[in-house]
Amino acid sequence: MNPRILSRAIAAFALSASLISAASAQNSAPQPVPIVSNIPEPQDRPLSEPMILSVDATDVDRSIFQVRQVIPALPAVAYIGTQHTF
């Protein structure tokens, strides 16, 4: 085989191999996964009954306060497959 043709063939092979590796390097980069949220958007609704806030300020000399807050909530819905129970 002619050495000139052989050197051109090797050069062409090296060039094509470098182009293929560069293209595959761009394609193999990590891609972000779209975020799919199954959580419903919050809803601003009035409470069924008022909140209860009780403060125990009997130890004011030492600046100790005990606070208890009760926030009424609706019962949670438990999903079992396609059915739900209350």
C-alpha positions in Angstrom: 0.0 0.0 0.0 1.2 3.5 -0.8 2.6 5.2 2.4 1.0 8.5 1.3 -2.5 6.9 1.1 -1.9 5.1 4.3 -1.0 8.3 6.2 -4.0 10.1 4.8 -6.3 7.2 5.8 -4.8 7.3 9.4 -5.3 11.0 9.6 -8.9 10.8 8.4 -9.6 8.0 10.9 -8.0 10.1 13.7 -10.0 13.2 12.8 -13.3 11.2 12.6 -12.5 9.5 15.9 -11.9 12.9 17.6 -15.1 14.4 16.2 -17.1 11.4 17.4 -15.6 11.5 20.9 -16.3 15.2 21.1 -19.9 14.8 20.0 -20.5 11.9 22.5 -18.9 13.9 25.3 -21.5 16.6 24.7 -24.3 14.1 24.7 -23.2 12.2 27.8 -23.4 15.2 30.1 -26.0 14.9 32.9 -29.4 16.3 32.0 -31.7 17.9 34.5 -34.9 15.9 35.3 -38.1 17.9 35.1 -39.6 18.4 38.6 -43.2 17.0 38.7 -45.0 17.9 41.9 -48.0 15.8 43.0 -48.6 18.1 45.9 -51.7 20.4 45.4 -51.2 24.1 45.8 -52.1 25.5 49.2 -55.5 27.1 49.6 -56.3 30.1 51.8 -59.5 29.1 53.6 -61.0 30.3 56.9 -60.5 28.0 59.9 -63.5 26.0 61.1 -63.1 27.4 64.6 -60.8 30.1 66.1 -57.2 29.4 67.2 -56.6 29.1 70.9 -53.5 30.8 72.4 -52.8 30.4 76.1 -49.9 32.1 77.8 -48.5 31.2 81.3 -46.7 34.3 82.5 -46.4 33.4 86.2 -42.6 33.5 86.2 -42.1 37.0 84.9 -39.2 37.7 87.3 -37.0 35.1 85.4 -38.6 36.0 82.0 -40.0 32.5 81.5 -43.2 32.2 79.5 -45.0 29.1 78.5 -47.1 29.4 75.4 -49.5 26.8 74.0 -51.2 27.3 70.6 -54.0 25.1 69.2 -54.7 25.4 65.5 -57.8 23.6 64.4 -57.4 21.4 61.3 -59.6 19.4 59.0 -59.0 15.6 59.2 -56.4 14.3 56.8 -57.4 12.3 53.7 -55.6 8.9 53.4 -55.3 7.7 49.9 -55.3 3.9 49.3 -54.7 3.3 45.6 -57.5 5.1 43.8 -59.8 5.2 46.8 -59.7 7.5 49.8 -60.9 7.3 53.3 -61.5 9.9 55.9 
